[in-house]
Amino acid sequence: RIYLCQFHSSNCKDDGGAIFFAYTKDKKSITCEISACSFNSCTSGEEGGAISSGISDNEGTKFDGDMIIDNCTFDQCISNNGGAIYFNDGTSKNKEHKYVTNCTFINCSARSDDGKGYAICGYPYEINLTLNIFKGFKPYSQTANRETSSIIFLRMNEEEVTPTIDSLTFEDNNGVPGLLLDIVSNATMNNLVF
């Protein structure tokens, strides 16, 4: 458990500017919990300006597992994709669950041409986004891909699960779409405020 920590100007050339979590044991026995932390101006060169987990290769994602991110603040975090948080491709075999709850995201940025997920970019097996606030987002580039550029970008290819998206508030955002879902099942969405 990572609790009550402050990360300021943490950076990494690859993934997870402040925290990169790789599960080295049976993931069923381990859940990474990050709670009551603040991430300010954290950056990475590839994915997840503040947080990333798992490693993708030609055979799929390895060393990934369950993650709970609760009551955290992400302010001006930057990466190519997943300005604040990046989740690698979840699988039906491993059934990784990702929870992001009670968090605030302020003016984070995804700076690749795709601009996937200025706050959150994820390819999870299952995800729950509840009671989060996204504010002060603006485009990084006028040439960013309009089809993928968004504050939240989720791509899920398992039919048996649906993302839970509940009580999200998008305020004072200008020129960046709030939510982009590329999923093969239905989504459960309630109480969204734009």
N, C-alpha and C positions, 0 to 999 in steps of 0.2 A: 504494500500500500504506500502510495506517495501522497502525503497529507500536509497541507498548510505550508507549501513551498512557494517561493517566488523565483521566477526565471526571467532575467532581464538581459536582452541582447545576446542570448545564447544562439550559436549558429553551428551548422554542419554543412559540409560540401555535398552530402548525399541526402539522406532521409532523416526526419525528426530533428529539427534544430535544437530542441531542448531535451526531448525524450524519444529514444528509439527502443521499442520493446520487442525482443525476439524470445519466443518461448522455446526453451531447450529441452523441456521434459513433456510428459503427457499433458497436453493442454487441458484436459478435463479436470485436473486437480488444481489448476492455477487460473485465477482471474486477476488481471491487472486492474487495480483501482487507483484512480487519480482524483483526489478530492480537495476542494477548497484551496486550489493553487491559482496563481496568476502568471500569465505569460505575456511579457511586454517586449515588442520588437524582436521576436525570435525569428530566425530565418534558416532555410535549408536550400540547397541548390537543386534538389529534385522534387521530393514529396514530403508534405507535412512540415510547415514552418515551425510548429511547436511540437507536435506529436505524430509519430508514425509507428506502425507495427508490422511484422512479417516481412518476408523476402519473396519476391516474385521471380520466377525464371521460366524457361520453356516448358517445364513440367507442372506449373501451377505455383501456388503460394505455399511456402514452408514457414515454420516457426511462428505461426499466427495463432491467436486464441481469443478468449473472451476478454472484453475490456469495458470498464465502467468509468466514464468521465463525468464528474458531478460537481456542481457549484464552483466552476472555474471561470476565469476571465481571460480572454484572448484579445490583446490590443495591438494592432498594427503588426501582425505576424505575416511573413511573406515566404512563398515557395513557388515553384513552377506550377504545381497542382496541389490543391489542399493547402491554402494559405495558412490555416491554423492546424487542421487535422487531416490526415490521410489514412484510409483503411485499405489494405490490399484485398485482392480477390478472395472472398470467402468460398468455401466449398460445401457440397452436400455431405461429403465424407466427414469433415471436421466440425461442421455446424457452429461456426464462430458467431457469438452474439456481441453486438456493439451497442452500448447505451451512452447517449450524450444527453444529460438532463441538468436543468437549472443553471445553464451556462450563459455568459454574455460574450458576444463577439463584436469587436469594434474595428471597423476599417482595416480588415485584413485583405490580402491580395494574392491572387494566383497569376503569375507573370508569364506563363507560357503562352504561345499563340492560341492554344485551346482555352486557357483560363478556366479550367474545371475546378469548381469549388473554391471560391474566394475564402470561405470559412471552412467548409467541410467537403472533401472529395472522398467518395467511398464506393467500393465494390463489395460490400459485405454480404455474408450469407444471410444474416438477419440484423436489423437495426431498429432502434427505438430512439427517436428524437423528441424530447418532451420538455416543455417549459423553458425554451431557449429564446434569447433576444439577439437580433442581428441589426446593428445600426452603424450609420456613417459610411456605408460602402459606396465606392465610386469606381468607374472603369480604370484599369491600369493603362490600357492602350486603346486607342480608337480602332485599331486593326484586329483586335481580339475576335476570335470566332464566335459569332452571334448564336450559333447552334449549340455550343457547349459552355460558353461563359455564363457563370451563375454563382450566387452566394453558396448554395448547396447543390452539389452534383452527386446523384446516386445512380449507379448502374447495378442491377441485380438480375441474374439469369436463372435463378431457381424458381420454378413454378409453385413449389410447396410452401413458400413463405412470402409474407407481405411486410413492407416496411410500416412501422407505426410512427406517424408524424402528428404530434398533438401539441396544441398551445404554443405555437411559435409566433413571435412578434418581429416584424420587419419594419423598422422605422428610420426615417431620414436617409434612405438609400436612393442613389441617383444614377441611372444608366446601367445597372447590373440587375438582371432578373433574379428573383428570390430563390426559386426552386426549380430544378430540372431533374425529372425522374425518367430513367430509361430502364423500365422493368417489364417482366413478362407476366406478372400477376397483378391483381388489384392492390391499391394502396389504401390504408386507413388513415384519413386525414381529418382532424377536428380542430376547431378553434384557432384558425390561422388569422393573423391580423397583418394587413399590408398597408 
